[in-house]
């Protein structure tokens, strides 16, 4: 399969020794409440309506109704808690004053699956792969995973990674646009935040790399 420049299969990168954990935090936060959530929400509303109007003739056994009602409620509750937890985690991670400077390395097509990434499938999802700057043994991170292939220009694309110091598989990636906006707001409030220093440090790292 002929791929565009800077686009690689996950399986190819794995064979080349490039290891990384997928960005679960940003992926879930960006996706938010997906189609399945709204479908179950509609089902839950219909069940509530059927119960309130005492129109349960569709169920041969009333226990089936309560089981379906309970399962639907549990699914919705779990979904909400999951999204809320990851959004809270992302806010917490981005308070870290020592993020990791990275640069766009490639676009990775996710063709590996399984707990140990042993099975190869036709890639239906992709992500931007970032490489740690200024390190002899760089770490790799991804942006949020999306369906289809990313169509973006990777030239000189920089970002900062906020990593969970207790569990490195959880991290959040933010690009320069976020830092520029936040830096301007904080400077207007005379807040002693380190984003300005981080930008300077990032530029120095980039000059060394070049």
QUIFENKA-V93284 format. One record per residue. N is the residue number from 1. SS is DSSP state (~ for helix, > for strand, _ for the rest). OMEGA is omega in degrees with one decimal (NA if undefined). Layout:
((N	SS	OMEGA) (N	SS	OMEGA))
This chain:
((1	_	179.3) (2	_	-178.5) (3	_	175.6) (4	_	177.8) (5	_	177.6) (6	_	174.8) (7	>	-176.1) (8	>	172.2) (9	>	176.9) (10	~	-179.8) (11	~	179.3) (12	~	180.0) (13	~	179.3) (14	~	177.8) (15	~	179.3) (16	_	177.2) (17	_	179.0) (18	_	-178.0) (19	_	178.1) (20	_	172.3) (21	_	178.6) (22	_	-177.8) (23	>	-178.4) (24	~	-174.1) (25	~	-178.1) (26	~	179.6) (27	~	-179.0) (28	~	179.9) (29	~	-179.4) (30	~	179.9) (31	~	-179.5) (32	_	179.9) (33	_	-174.9) (34	_	-176.4) (35	~	-177.8) (36	~	179.5) (37	~	-177.5) (38	~	175.9) (39	~	177.6) (40	~	177.1) (41	~	177.4) (42	~	178.3) (43	~	-179.6) (44	~	178.5) (45	~	178.9) (46	~	178.0) (47	~	177.9) (48	~	179.9) (49	~	179.3) (50	~	179.4) (51	~	-177.9) (52	~	179.8) (53	_	179.7) (54	_	-179.3) (55	_	-175.6) (56	_	-178.1) (57	_	-179.3) (58	_	-178.8) (59	_	179.2) (60	_	178.9) (61	_	-177.1) (62	~	178.6) (63	~	177.8) (64	~	177.9) (65	~	-177.4) (66	~	177.5) (67	~	178.6) (68	~	178.7) (69	~	-178.8) (70	~	-179.3) (71	~	178.8) (72	~	179.8) (73	~	179.9) (74	~	179.3) (75	~	-179.5) (76	~	-179.7) (77	~	178.9) (78	~	180.0) (79	~	-179.4) (80	~	179.7) (81	~	-179.2) (82	~	-179.9) (83	~	-179.6) (84	~	-178.8) (85	~	-178.8) (86	~	176.2) (87	~	176.6) (88	~	178.5) (89	~	179.8) (90	~	177.0) (91	~	-179.6) (92	~	-179.0) (93	~	-175.2) (94	_	172.2) (95	_	179.1) (96	_	-177.3) (97	_	178.6) (98	_	179.2) (99	_	-178.0) (100	>	177.7) (101	>	-178.7) (102	>	174.5) (103	>	-179.0) (104	>	-177.7) (105	>	-179.4) (106	>	167.9) (107	>	-176.0) (108	>	175.8) (109	>	-171.6) (110	_	-178.7) (111	_	178.3) (112	>	179.9) (113	>	-177.6) (114	_	-177.5) (115	_	179.6) (116	_	178.4) (117	_	-177.5) (118	_	-176.6) (119	>	179.3) (120	>	-179.8) (121	_	175.1) (122	_	-174.6) (123	_	176.1) (124	_	-179.2) (125	>	-179.3) (126	>	178.4) (127	>	173.4) (128	>	-179.5) (129	>	-179.0) (130	>	-179.6) (131	>	180.0) (132	>	-179.4) (133	_	170.9) (134	_	179.7) (135	_	177.8) (136	_	176.0) (137	_	-173.6) (138	_	172.0) (139	_	-178.6) (140	>	-179.7) (141	>	176.4) (142	>	168.6) (143	_	178.6) (144	>	178.7) (145	_	179.0) (146	>	175.2) (147	>	-178.3) (148	_	-177.4) (149	_	176.6) (150	_	173.9) (151	_	-176.7) (152	_	177.4) (153	_	-176.3) (154	_	-174.9) (155	_	175.8) (156	_	178.5) (157	_	-177.7) (158	>	179.1) (159	>	174.6) (160	>	-178.1) (161	>	176.1) (162	>	-172.0) (163	>	175.6) (164	_	-175.8) (165	_	-179.4) (166	_	180.0) (167	_	-170.9) (168	_	180.0) (169	_	176.4) (170	_	178.3) (171	>	179.0) (172	>	-178.7) (173	>	177.7) (174	>	-176.8) (175	>	-173.0) (176	~	-178.1) (177	~	179.4) (178	~	-176.3) (179	~	178.5) (180	~	-179.0) (181	~	-178.8) (182	~	-179.9) (183	~	179.9) (184	~	179.9) (185	~	-177.9) (186	~	176.9) (187	~	178.4) (188	~	178.7) (189	_	-177.9) (190	_	-179.4) (191	_	-178.7) (192	_	180.0) (193	_	-170.5) (194	_	-177.2) (195	~	178.3) (196	~	177.8) (197	~	179.8) (198	~	178.9) (199	~	178.1) (200	~	179.4) (201	~	179.9) (202	~	178.6) (203	~	178.8) (204	~	177.9) (205	~	-179.7) (206	~	179.1) (207	~	178.6) (208	~	-179.9) (209	~	179.6) (210	_	NA))
